[in-house]
Amino acid sequence: MKITDVQACVIGTQEEHSGGSVWTFVRVYTDEGIVGTGECNSGGPGYSGFATKAAITAMTPLLVGEDPFNIHLLYEKMRRGGRYGGSTNAPIIFAITGIENALYDIVGKALNVPVYKLLGGKFRSDIQLYADCHAGASNDPKAYGDKALEVIAEGFGAVKFDVDSTGTGKLDMHNWTVGAREMSHIIGLIEGIRGSIGYEIDLAIDCHGQFDLPSAITLAKAVEPLRLLWLEEPVPAENIDALAQVRRSSSTVICTGENQYTRFEFMELFARQAVDVIMPDLAKAGGIAEAKRIADLADVHYIPIAPHNVSSPLGMMAACHVMASIPNFLFLEFHARDIPWWNDLCEGDRPFVQNGKMTVSERPGIGIELNDEVARRLVWNGDTYFS
């Protein structure tokens, strides 16, 4: 079997609280008629998918004529071939991720097995999800608590709320210092959620790397009695030593990894003892095999993995195959409760999320396909669909 072509397409719409609903999809074509589809992160508003698509297109000559079964060889060919252009950074690592996932889809289809069997089998069939929640424009702790109860009733194992942009008491739009008024408001929101849901439901809090070091330490220490599942990205991701200082200052569990990509960056997090839970985004961390390498590194350090996820059902199922195959899985994020067409974009065992869980597909390959009719209507900003 040989690769004959690689194509990419950007799909999505811009909606409030849509959870990053602009995605880049890759299709890898073969001379035996088997087509693999992979998904990768589009890089947010600054990229809107087209930089990732350009990187995919640039890699096509490296892949045409190659055997798609040689996944690790092709991964290294792409990674090493782009090392002088930043192959472990966006958008190149995003492009590699989508291509590598599509290769796994091809191999699974060719062998008539689901991807998790290519990874050594599964520890679990159901992947427990946590829901990223939004309480609307209200900054009332009761509104946050009510939203948490609504989501928990749907079966999700944990809830997460953002506290970095509450709009209350901000000292300065350019610095990351949290003053007394804003800090009191943030702590009050978290206390309100915990008071509503009790202590038998896991609660995570996301700072999006928007706080400076003293503010992060103050918050981490203040919420110690609330027994958070984790405090996420309390400082920007660039300075690992600063994150390690936050972790050493408090018993609050610290989580990061959305903005780290390959195993090399996670190795630094572990070496500097900067994290308690990792949350790589598996739509931009290098692909299925690299995700498993990261998880295995975490397991050596007895650290659980709870991937960040803003993917379509296809990218989410790719993550599920990896999370099924490892022992140290904790939760997978679900960020699409407010996207009305999320379930319609793909075909497979629908609904894809039930009772707060996603069941790993037993179909060959990733097990989910794009619904071409729906996807074609959602092509992003004049892009062209797969030919």
N, C-alpha and C positions, 0 to 999 in steps of 0.2 A: 504494500500500500504506500502511496506517495501523496504528499500535499500538492494540490494544484493551484490553490488560491487562498488568500486571506482577505476578508472584507470587514469593515466596521460601520456601525450606524449609531447615531445618538438619538435617544428616545426620552421623552418626558414632557412635563408641563410645570409651570411655575405656579405653585399654590401656597398659600399661607400654611405654615406648620406641615409642609408636605414631606419633610424628612429627607431632603436631598433627592427629590424625584426627577432627576436628570441623570440618565445612565448611559454608558457606552457599552454596546454589545459587539461581540466578535463572532464571526463565522469562519471556520476553517474547513475548506473543501478538499476532498480526496478523489483519486482516480477510481475508487471503487464505489463511489456514490454516497459514502457515509459523510455526513456533515456534522461537525461539532460546534456547539454554541457556548460561549463563555460571556461573563459579564464582568465589567470593571468599573471602579469609581470614576466619575467624571471630573473630580477635582474641585467641586464647588463653583460658586459664581465666577471666580476669576478664570476658570478654565472652560466651563460649560461644555465639556466633552470633546471639543474640536481639537485641542492640543493632544489629548489622549488618542483620538482617532488618527491624527497626523503621525504620531509615534508608531501606531500599529501599522499604518501604511508603509512607513519607512522600514519596518522590520520584515515586510513580506518577502523581499528577495532572499533573506536569510533562511526562509522556511520552505519556499517552493522547491519541490523535488526531494524533500526530506521525508523520512519515515516517521509518521506521527506517534508511533509506539516509543520512540526515543525521547520521551518527555524530559528527562533530566539532562540529556545532552543538549536538547534544543533550548531548555531554560538557560543553561550555562552559555550557550552560543549567543543568546540574546543579551544576557547580563554582562558577559565579558566584552561582547562587541560594542556595548554602549558605555563602558566604564569611564571613558574620557568625557562623556556627555552627561554623566550623572545617572547611571543606570539603576541606582538604588534610591532615586528620588523621583518625584512627580515631574512630568507625566510618564516617564519611561517605565517606571516600575508598575504603574497602573496598566499600561499597555501589555507588559509581560504577563501580568496577572490574568487579564482577559484571554490572552492567547493560550496560556498554560491550562486554564480551566477548560477551554474548548478542546484541547488535546486530550485531556482526561475524558471528556464527553465522547470523543471519537473512540478511544480505546475501550471504554465500557460498552459502547454500542457494538463494536467489532467482536468483543468477547461475550456479549450478551449477559453482562453482569453490572450491577450498580457500582458506582465509584467507591463506596466504602469498602467493598470487597477487594479493590485494588490497593487499599491502604492497610490491609491486614484484618478486616472484619470489624465488628461493632461491639461496643460495650453497652449500647442502649439503642432503642428504636425511636423513642420520643425525645425530642429536644425541647427542654423547658425554656420558655421565653420570659424576659422581663419587658415591660412596656415603658417606653419613654413618653412621659405625660406632659400635657400642656393644660394649664388652668385658665386659658384665655387672658384677657387684659386685666383681670382682677388680681390684686395683690393681697387679697384677703386670705389668711391662713385657712379659714373654713372652706373657701373655694378649692384650695389645693387638696385639703382633706377629702372633700366630696369627690373630686376627680379621682383620687387614689382609690376610694371605696368602689367607685364605678368600674374602674379597671380591674381591681381585684375580683369583683363579681364575675368578670369574664374569664377567670381562670388563670390569669398570669401569676407567676410565682414571685414576682417582685415588681416594684415601681421605681421610676427615676424621675426627678424633677431638676430643672435648671434654676440656678440662683444667681447667675452672673449679670443678668440684665433685668432686674426687677423694676427699674425706673424710679426707685425710692432712695433719696439721700445721696446720690452719686456726687462725689466731690469734684471730679474733673473727668471729662470725656476722654482724655488722652493718657492719664496715668492709671495704674492698676491698684492704687491704694483704696482700701475700703474704710471709710470714716465711721464714726460711732453710730450715726443714725442709720446708715445703710447696713452696717454689721448687725445692729439690733434687729432691723427688719428681716434680714436673711435668717438669723437664728430663730426669730419668731415664726417664720414660715416653716422651717424644718421642724420645730417643736410642734407646730400645729398639725402637720402631716402625721408625725409620730403619735400625737395624741388621738388622732382620728382612727388610725389603723391598728394601734397597739404594737406590741413587741413580737408578735408571732408572724408578722409579714415583713419581708426584707425591703428596706428602703435605701436607695442610692441617691446621691446628690452630685450634680455636675457643675463644675465651675468654668469649664471650657478654657482653662489656662488663662483666665482673665484677672487673676489676683497677683499682687506682689508677695514677696516672701513673708514679711511680717503679718500681712493680712491673712495669708493662707495658714500660717501657724496659729494665729488667733482663732480662726474659724475651726480648724482641726481640733484644737483643745476644747473649744466651747461646746462642740457637739459630741464629745466623748460619751456622756451619759446616754445619748440617744441610740447608741449601738447601730451605727449605719452599716449597711452591706459594704459600702465604700464611699469615699470622697474622691471624685474623679477630676483629674487634671487641675489641682488647686493652683499650680503655677504653670507658666508656659513650658512647652515640651523641650525647648532648646537646651535648657540648663539642667542636666541630670543631677548635679551636685546640689542645686537648690531644692529639687524634689526630694532628694535623700535627706536633706535637713528638715523638711516638713515631716517626713516619715519618722525621723528620730525624735521629733519634738512631742509626739502624741501617740496615743494608743489607737486612734482612729485609722481604719483600714484605708490605704491609699491605692488608687487605681489609675493606670495610664496605659498608653500604647496606641491610641487612635492615630497619632501622628508619628509613630515609629513604624518602619516598614519591614525590613528583612530581619533574619535571625541575628545579624551582626549588631543591629541597634538594640535588640532585646538583650543580647549578651551583655551589653554595657549596663543596661538597667539592672540586671541581676548582679553583675560584678560590683556595682556601687551600692547595692542593697537599697535601691530607691523605690521599690514597689512591692505591694502585697498581692495585688491581682492585676493581670494584664488584660488589655482589651484591644488586640490588633483588629483592624478592619480587614477582613479576608477578601474584600473586593479590591484591595490595593496593596496587599502585603506580599505579592510575588506569586500567588497561586496556591493551588491545593497542596502540593508537596511542601512548599515553603511554610505554609500554615502549620502543617504537621510537624515540621522541624522546630518551629517556634514553640509549639505546644509541648514537644518532647523536652526542649531546653527548660521550659518552665517547670515541668514535672520533676526534673532533676533537682530543682530548688524548692520543691513542694509548694509551688505557686499555682493557683487555679487560673483558668482562662475563661473570660466572659467576653466574647468578641463584640466590638462595635459593629453595628449593622444598619445601613440605610438602603439596602438593596431591594431589587424586585424579587418576586418569588424564585426566579432562576438563580440569582446570585445567593439568595438566602439558602436555597437547597444545597448549593455547592458547599456553603459553610456547614450545613447540617451533616453532610457526609464526613467532613473532617471531625466535627465535634462528636459524632457517633464513634469514631475510631480511636479516641484517646481516653485515658482514665480521668484526667484532671479538669474536665469540663464543668463549668459552674452554671452560667446562663448565656443565652444568646439574645441580643437586643432585638426588639420589634419596634419599628419607627413608622409604621404605615397605617395606623388605625384611622387616620384622617384622609387617606387617599382613596377616593371612592372607586377608582378603576384598577386598584392594585391587583385584586384577584382576577380581573379580566385580561390582564396583559399577557398571561402565560397559560399554557395548557398542561394538564397533569391531573393529579389526584386532588381535586378541589372540594371544599375550600382548603386552602393551603395551611391556614392557621385555625385550630380548633381547641377550645378550652385552654388557651394560653400555651399551646404546644404546636410544634411542627413535626410530623412523622417523617422519618427518613424514607425516601423513595426506594422501592424495590425494582423500579424499571431500569433498563440498561442505561449506562451513562449517568449523567446528573439526574435524569428522570423527569425533567421539566423542559418544555419547548416554548418559544415565543408564539403567541397567537398572532400570526402575520396580519390578519385583518385589523385587529385592535392596534398592534404596534405600528402599522403603517400610518394610522390616523394620528399617532402621537409622535411622529418624527419631529425632532427638535429644530426650530429656527431655520427651516429650509433645507435641512439635510436630506440626503437621498437614502431610500431603503435598500436593503440587500438586493442585488440583481440576480 
